[in-house]
């Protein structure tokens, strides 16, 4: 009898345990709606949603019908809802090309700031018209909105570079979270997120400045902030009107964006300069990084053939399709003069000056190459994803920034001693060759890159786990209101205490007026009487 009990009890216990685990899985399984941005931004969102699926959550992605990288995968458990739009993929390519040309022609300097921001304002107007199609494709689509309502979503995760994710969340009555490096209207984090930004040491986005500024730098920084605020007012004005129309009440873009529960910033203190942040801002930079995997056989053989000299990895990212023949020949000539073997991601015509040490690839396993022990340097356009893979593996960089946040990113790495930059517009073969030799041969660059790598790895929680934790936290608690600063409830003059300053100045003025009046009255009454008595 005892032996039977000993056998049957464990079985019942196991059955009960499996049943409870199944219940827990059902309870913890929630519904997540994703509002992504195309291009390299999607790569970060994709990593997050894959992890959410691993944790048994149901994920739905709202994607434009004309995307560059956002595609459904037959092996994936992600549900895709396509948003019908009239623009085509070539319109996005054209916009990116225009942005690149803007930086080439008017890269921000003290003399070009006004022209740069004026031209950027024109591009934002084009982006606005494209973005509006995506917004209308969801908000004015009653069938799609009905399906989303039936989806019983617990949270919406949005990249604010593409607007309207917050409006969709409000229409569905669910909390929303932002994930971003920085927004196109780079005043958003300051004005809508309420991040303090003292102009004396917090560099404006796109300024290519660091936290160590000379007087001239602080002048440029102050002008950058002011011009951003001025140029983006018209851009914001269009969005303010649209948001008010959708919500049926007067509102602003900033008021709506300020309702975000958490802002997941795709950087960390290995990249950022020390500055004030708020409790609902969390750093998740490098969440896509992972240990290197073995290279394909042919590629590994080429890498091993480099011997003690090692290799250089070269990629200008996924958004730069091609280079001019002249520029490609210039670059190839510089690469041919180093002893290292070079793996160059390049889809254009083979340069005439291509050296025997350089191989061209349509695609390279960038993370795996950067993690290879023979990698000596990384030539990069300065995209955040590539920079973080270099930080993760401790590889020094030669920056060739093209547009958007890339010049800023390289400026950060240069200030931290892990990179040298060259200007794509004006560089010669000698410039690129000199930069490569500096980064490869001067030990300080490798030492600084390894120092940043140690900082990145020495975190209590991995970036991806931190990102998913806060998404799940918001789902569990239906928000994170306890982290939202009261600054969101103040008007701009209350936030800057202008009403208090005005009141105190009025009190001081009143006191001075009263004291003056009393003095005049006393002089007139007692002073004149005294003189009369003396005469008498």
C-alpha positions in Angstrom: 0.0 0.0 0.0 2.8 2.4 0.9 4.7 1.6 -2.3 1.5 2.4 -4.4 1.2 5.7 -2.7 4.8 6.5 -3.3 4.3 5.9 -7.0 0.9 7.6 -7.5 1.6 10.8 -5.4 4.5 12.0 -7.6 2.4 11.4 -10.7 -0.4 13.5 -9.3 2.1 16.1 -8.2 3.6 16.3 -11.7 0.2 16.6 -13.3 -0.8 19.3 -10.9 2.5 21.1 -11.6 2.0 20.9 -15.4 -1.6 22.1 -15.1 -0.5 25.1 -12.9 2.3 26.0 -15.3 -0.2 25.9 -18.2 -2.5 28.3 -16.3 0.4 30.6 -15.5 1.4 30.6 -19.2 -2.1 31.5 -20.2 -2.3 34.3 -17.6 1.1 35.7 -18.5 0.4 35.6 -22.2 -0.6 39.1 -23.3 -1.2 40.9 -26.5 1.3 43.5 -27.8 0.7 45.9 -30.7 3.8 47.2 -32.6 3.9 50.5 -34.4 7.4 50.4 -36.1 9.6 52.6 -38.2 11.2 51.1 -41.3 14.9 50.8 -42.1 17.5 50.1 -39.4 14.9 51.1 -36.7 13.0 47.9 -37.5 16.0 45.7 -36.7 15.8 46.8 -33.0 12.0 46.4 -32.8 12.3 43.0 -34.5 14.7 41.8 -31.7 12.2 42.9 -29.0 9.2 41.3 -30.6 11.0 38.0 -31.1 11.9 38.0 -27.4 8.2 38.8 -26.5 7.1 35.8 -28.6 9.7 33.7 -26.7 7.9 34.7 -23.5 4.6 33.5 -24.9 3.1 37.0 -25.8 1.0 37.5 -28.9 2.5 40.2 -31.2 0.8 42.1 -34.0 2.7 44.5 -36.2 1.0 47.4 -38.1 3.1 47.8 -41.2 2.8 50.0 -44.3 2.1 48.2 -47.6 5.3 49.8 -49.0 8.1 48.9 -46.6 11.8 48.4 -47.2 12.6 45.9 -44.4 9.4 45.1 -42.5 8.3 41.8 -43.9 6.4 38.9 -42.5 8.3 35.7 -42.0 6.6 32.3 -42.6 8.4 30.8 -39.7 7.5 33.6 -37.4 4.5 33.8 -35.1 4.0 37.5 -35.6 0.7 38.7 -37.0 1.0 41.4 -39.6 -1.7 44.0 -40.4 -0.9 45.8 -43.6 -1.8 49.5 -43.8 -2.7 50.5 -47.4 -0.8 53.5 -48.7 -0.5 55.1 -52.2 3.2 55.9 -52.0 5.8 53.4 -53.2 9.1 52.1 -51.9 11.0 54.3 -54.3 9.5 57.3 -52.6 11.2 56.3 -49.4 14.5 55.7 -51.2 14.2 59.1 -52.8 13.6 60.7 -49.4 16.6 59.0 -47.9 18.7 60.1 -50.9 17.5 63.7 -50.3 18.5 63.5 -46.7 22.0 62.3 -47.6 22.4 65.1 -50.1 21.2 67.6 -47.4 24.1 66.5 -45.1 26.6 66.5 -48.0 25.6 70.0 -49.2 24.8 71.7 -45.8 26.5 69.6 -43.0 25.8 71.7 -39.9 28.5 74.3 -39.1 28.1 77.7 -37.5 27.9 79.2 -41.0 25.4 76.7 -42.4 23.1 76.1 -39.5 20.2 78.3 -40.8 20.4 76.8 -44.3 20.6 73.3 -42.9 17.6 73.5 -40.6 15.6 75.3 -43.3 16.2 72.5 -45.8 15.6 69.9 -43.1 12.2 71.6 -42.5 11.3 71.0 -46.2 12.2 67.3 -45.9 10.1 67.0 -42.8 7.2 68.4 -44.8 7.6 65.6 -47.3 7.9 63.0 -44.5 4.7 64.5 -43.0 2.7 63.8 -46.1 4.0 60.2 -46.3 3.4 59.7 -42.5 -0.2 61.0 -42.8 -1.0 58.3 -45.3 0.0 55.7 -42.7 -2.0 57.4 -40.0 -5.1 57.7 -42.2 -4.6 54.1 -43.3 -5.3 53.0 -39.8 -7.4 55.6 -38.1 -9.8 56.0 -41.0 -10.1 52.3 -41.7 -13.1 51.2 -39.6 -12.6 47.5 -40.4 -9.0 47.5 -39.3 -9.8 49.5 -36.2 -12.6 47.0 -35.4 -10.1 44.1 -35.7 -7.7 45.9 -33.4 -10.4 46.5 -30.8 -11.2 42.8 -30.9 -7.5 42.1 -30.4 -7.7 43.2 -26.7 -4.2 44.6 -26.8 -2.5 45.3 -23.5 0.2 47.8 -24.8 1.4 49.5 -27.9 5.1 49.8 -28.6 5.9 52.6 -31.0 8.9 54.2 -32.7 8.0 57.9 -32.6 10.0 58.6 -35.8 6.7 57.5 -37.4 4.0 59.5 -35.8 0.4 58.3 -34.8 1.2 55.2 -32.8 0.2 57.1 -29.7 -3.1 58.1 -31.4 -3.9 54.5 -32.2 -3.2 53.6 -28.5 -5.5 56.3 -27.3 -8.2 55.2 -29.7 -7.8 51.6 -28.4 -7.7 52.8 -24.8 -4.3 51.1 -24.0 -1.0 52.4 -22.6 1.9 53.0 -25.0 5.7 52.9 -24.9 8.3 54.6 -27.1 11.5 53.0 -28.3 14.0 55.4 -30.0 17.5 56.7 -30.5 16.2 60.2 -31.1 13.3 61.7 -32.9 13.3 63.5 -36.3 12.0 66.6 -34.6 14.8 66.4 -32.0 13.0 68.7 -29.7 10.5 66.0 -28.8 12.5 64.4 -26.0 13.0 67.9 -24.4 9.6 69.3 -24.9 7.3 66.3 -24.9 9.4 63.9 -22.7 10.4 66.8 -20.4 14.1 65.9 -20.2 16.1 68.7 -18.7 18.7 69.9 -21.2 21.0 72.7 -19.9 22.5 74.2 -23.1 25.8 74.7 -21.3 26.8 71.1 -21.4 24.1 69.0 -23.1 24.8 69.0 -26.8 21.8 69.5 -29.1 21.0 66.6 -31.4 22.6 66.9 -34.9 25.1 69.4 -33.5 28.1 67.0 -33.5 29.1 68.6 -30.2 30.2 66.9 -26.9 29.7 67.8 -23.3 33.1 69.5 -23.2 32.3 72.8 -25.0 34.4 75.9 -25.6 32.7 79.3 -25.6 32.2 79.0 -29.4 30.7 75.6 -29.0 28.2 76.8 -26.5 27.2 79.6 -28.9 26.7 77.0 -31.6 24.8 74.8 -29.2 22.5 77.6 -28.1 21.8 78.5 -31.8 21.2 74.8 -32.6 18.5 74.5 -29.9 16.9 77.8 -30.9 16.8 76.9 -34.6 15.4 73.5 -34.0 12.6 74.9 -31.9 11.9 77.5 -34.6 12.1 75.3 -37.7 10.0 72.5 -36.1 7.2 74.8 -35.1 5.6 74.6 -38.5 6.1 70.8 -38.6 4.6 70.5 -35.1 1.7 72.9 -36.1 0.6 70.5 -38.8 0.7 67.5 -36.4 -1.1 69.6 -33.7 -4.0 70.2 -36.1 -4.1 66.5 -37.1 -4.1 65.2 -33.6 -6.8 67.7 -32.5 -8.9 66.5 -35.5 -8.5 62.8 -34.7 -9.2 63.2 -30.9 -12.0 65.7 -31.4 -10.7 68.3 -29.0 -7.9 70.9 -29.0 -4.6 69.2 -28.2 -1.0 69.2 -29.3 1.5 66.6 -30.5 3.5 67.1 -27.4 0.6 66.7 -25.0 -0.2 63.4 -26.6 3.4 62.1 -26.7 3.8 63.2 -23.1 1.3 60.4 -22.2 3.9 57.7 -23.0 4.5 55.4 -20.0 8.1 54.5 -20.7 10.7 55.9 -23.2 13.1 53.1 -24.1 16.3 54.9 -25.3 18.5 52.8 -27.6 21.7 54.1 -26.0 23.6 53.6 -22.7 26.3 55.3 -20.7 29.0 53.6 -22.8 27.7 55.9 -25.6 26.0 58.9 -23.9 27.6 61.8 -22.1 26.4 62.2 -18.5 23.3 64.3 -18.4 19.9 64.5 -16.5 17.3 61.9 -17.3 13.9 61.1 -15.8 12.7 57.9 -14.1 10.4 56.9 -17.1 13.4 56.9 -19.5 15.3 53.6 -19.6 18.5 52.8 -21.6 18.5 49.7 -23.7 21.3 50.4 -26.1 22.9 47.4 -27.8 19.8 45.1 -27.1 20.4 43.5 -30.5 24.1 42.6 -29.8 25.0 38.9 -29.2 28.1 36.7 -29.1 29.7 36.0 -32.5 28.8 32.9 -34.4 31.2 30.9 -36.7 31.7 32.5 -40.2 30.8 30.7 -43.4 33.6 28.4 -44.5 34.8 30.5 -47.5 34.8 33.7 -45.4 36.6 32.1 -42.5 39.3 30.9 -44.8 39.8 34.4 -46.2 39.9 35.8 -42.6 42.5 33.2 -41.5 44.7 34.0 -44.5 45.3 37.5 -43.0 47.7 36.0 -40.5 49.0 38.3 -37.8 47.8 41.4 -39.6 44.2 40.6 -39.1 41.2 42.1 -40.9 39.2 45.3 -41.4 35.4 45.2 -41.6 33.8 47.8 -43.8 30.1 48.6 -44.1 28.1 51.7 -44.8 24.9 50.1 -43.6 21.7 49.0 -45.3 20.4 52.4 -46.3 23.4 53.5 -48.5 22.9 51.6 -51.8 25.8 52.7 -53.8 28.8 55.2 -54.1 30.0 57.2 -57.0 32.6 55.5 -59.1 35.1 58.1 -58.2 34.4 57.7 -54.4 34.6 53.9 -54.6 38.0 54.1 -56.4 39.3 56.5 -53.8 38.3 54.2 -51.0 39.5 51.0 -52.7 42.9 52.7 -53.3 43.3 53.5 -49.6 42.3 49.9 -48.6 44.8 48.4 -51.0 47.6 50.0 -49.0 47.1 48.4 -45.7 48.5 44.9 -44.7 45.1 43.8 -43.3 42.6 41.8 -45.3 39.4 43.8 -45.9 35.8 42.5 -46.1 33.7 45.3 -47.7 29.9 45.2 -48.0 29.4 46.8 -51.4 26.9 46.3 -54.2 28.2 48.7 -56.8 30.5 48.3 -59.8 33.9 46.8 -58.8 36.4 49.6 -58.3 39.3 49.7 -60.7 41.7 50.3 -57.8 40.5 47.3 -55.8 43.4 45.6 -54.1 44.1 41.9 -53.8 43.6 42.2 -50.0 40.0 43.4 -50.4 36.9 41.3 -51.1 33.4 42.7 -51.9 30.2 41.2 -50.5 26.5 41.9 -51.1 26.0 41.1 -47.4 28.3 40.3 -44.5 27.5 38.8 -41.0 28.6 42.1 -39.4 28.2 41.1 -35.8 30.1 37.8 -36.3 32.9 39.5 -38.1 33.2 42.2 -35.4 33.4 39.5 -32.8 36.2 37.6 -34.6 39.5 37.7 -32.8 41.3 38.8 -36.0 39.3 42.0 -36.5 41.4 45.1 -36.0 39.1 47.9 -37.1 35.6 48.7 -38.3 34.9 51.3 -41.0 31.4 52.4 -40.4 28.9 55.1 -41.5 28.0 55.6 -37.8 24.6 53.9 -37.5 23.7 53.2 -33.9 23.3 49.4 -34.5 26.8 49.0 -36.0 28.4 51.2 -33.4 26.9 49.1 -30.6 28.1 45.9 -32.2 31.6 47.5 -32.3 31.3 48.5 -28.6 30.0 45.1 -27.7 33.0 43.4 -29.2 35.6 46.1 -28.3 36.5 47.1 -31.9 37.9 50.6 -32.7 36.2 52.5 -35.5 36.9 54.7 -38.5 33.8 56.8 -38.9 32.5 57.9 -42.3 29.2 59.5 -41.3 26.7 60.3 -44.0 23.4 61.7 -42.5 20.9 61.9 -39.7 22.3 60.9 -36.3 25.5 59.3 -37.8 27.8 62.4 -37.5 26.6 62.8 -33.8 27.2 59.1 -33.1 30.8 59.3 -34.5 31.4 62.5 -32.5 30.5 60.5 -29.3 32.9 57.7 -30.2 35.6 60.1 -31.1 35.2 62.0 -27.8 35.5 58.6 -26.0 38.8 57.8 -27.8 37.4 54.8 -29.7 37.2 56.3 -33.2 38.7 58.6 -35.8 36.4 60.3 -38.3 36.8 61.3 -41.9 34.6 63.5 -44.0 32.9 61.5 -46.8 32.5 64.7 -48.8 36.1 65.9 -48.8 38.3 62.9 -47.9 41.2 61.7 -50.0 42.7 58.3 -50.1 45.5 59.6 -47.9 42.9 60.8 -45.3 41.2 57.4 -45.1 44.6 55.6 -45.1 45.9 57.8 -42.3 42.7 57.2 -40.2 43.0 53.4 -40.6 46.6 53.3 -39.6 45.9 55.5 -36.6 43.1 53.3 -35.3 45.0 50.0 -36.0 48.5 51.0 -34.9 47.9 53.3 -31.9 47.0 51.1 -28.9 44.9 53.7 -27.2 42.0 53.2 -29.6 41.8 49.5 -28.9 42.2 50.1 -25.2 39.3 52.6 -25.2 37.1 50.4 -27.3 37.7 47.6 -24.8 37.0 49.9 -21.9 33.6 50.8 -23.5 33.0 47.1 -24.1 33.6 46.3 -20.4 31.2 49.1 -19.4 28.5 47.8 -21.7 28.8 44.2 -20.4 28.9 45.3 -16.8 25.2 45.8 -16.3 22.9 44.2 -13.7 20.4 43.4 -16.4 21.0 42.9 -20.1 19.5 45.6 -22.4 17.0 43.3 -24.1 15.8 41.9 -20.8 15.4 45.4 -19.5 13.4 46.5 -22.5 11.1 43.5 -22.3 10.8 43.9 -18.5 9.4 47.4 -18.9 7.0 46.4 -21.6 5.7 43.6 -19.4 5.6 45.9 -16.4 3.4 48.3 -18.2 1.1 45.4 -19.3 0.9 44.1 -15.7 0.2 47.4 -14.1 -1.7 49.0 -17.0 0.8 51.8 -17.1 3.6 53.4 -15.1 2.0 56.6 -13.9 4.2 56.6 -10.7 7.2 57.3 -12.9 5.6 60.2 -14.9 7.0 63.6 -13.7 4.6 66.3 -12.7 6.2 68.5 -15.3 3.7 67.1 -17.9 0.9 68.8 -15.9 2.4 72.2 -16.0 2.2 74.9 -18.7 5.5 76.2 -20.2 5.5 79.3 -18.0 4.7 77.2 -14.9 7.5 74.7 -15.7 10.0 77.6 -15.9 8.4 79.2 -12.8 7.8 82.4 -14.8 4.5 83.0 -13.0 6.3 82.7 -9.6 9.2 85.0 -10.9 6.6 87.5 -12.2 4.7 87.4 -8.8 7.9 87.9 -6.8 9.0 90.7 -9.1 5.6 92.3 -8.8 6.0 92.1 -4.9 9.4 93.6 -5.0 8.2 96.4 -7.4 5.2 97.0 -5.1 7.4 97.1 -2.0 9.8 99.6 -3.7 6.9 101.7 -4.9 5.4 101.8 -1.4 8.7 102.6 0.3 9.4 105.3 -2.2 5.9 106.8 -1.7 6.4 106.7 2.1 9.7 108.4 1.8 8.4 111.1 -0.5 5.3 111.6 1.7 7.5 111.8 4.8 9.8 114.3 3.2 7.0 116.4 1.9 5.2 116.5 5.3 8.0 116.6 7.8 10.8 118.1 5.8 8.8 121.2 4.8 7.5 121.7 8.4 11.0 121.5 9.8 12.2 124.2 7.4 9.3 126.4 8.4 10.1 126.1 12.1 13.7 127.0 11.4 12.6 130.1 9.6 10.3 131.1 12.4 
